[in-house]
Amino acid sequence: MGERRAWADKKAEIMSRPGAGAAYEAARIRFELGEAVRLRREQLGLTQAELAERTGLKQPAVARFEAGGTMPTIPMLERLAEALEMRLSVQFQPLQEAS
């Protein structure tokens, strides 16, 4: 069997690979967008099927989005925002201020 390694060591190894930082950032964005949609949907008392109907999507597409499985387009975010009774706001932030 191989030697066990600390998660921090394994993560550092993975993140040192070419393109890993960009992939990690894309995954973070997908996860945060999906979480925001899920939280708002739950606040409104909607099911995934009801949100899907409001947006013209199928329920599995909503589930994938909420799980961070897809990167949405701006038009898709606009449809979701309208269905969730929100206004879409896209902004750029300096790296030192971004979390």
Beta strands, then each sheet from edge to edge (+ up, - down):
end
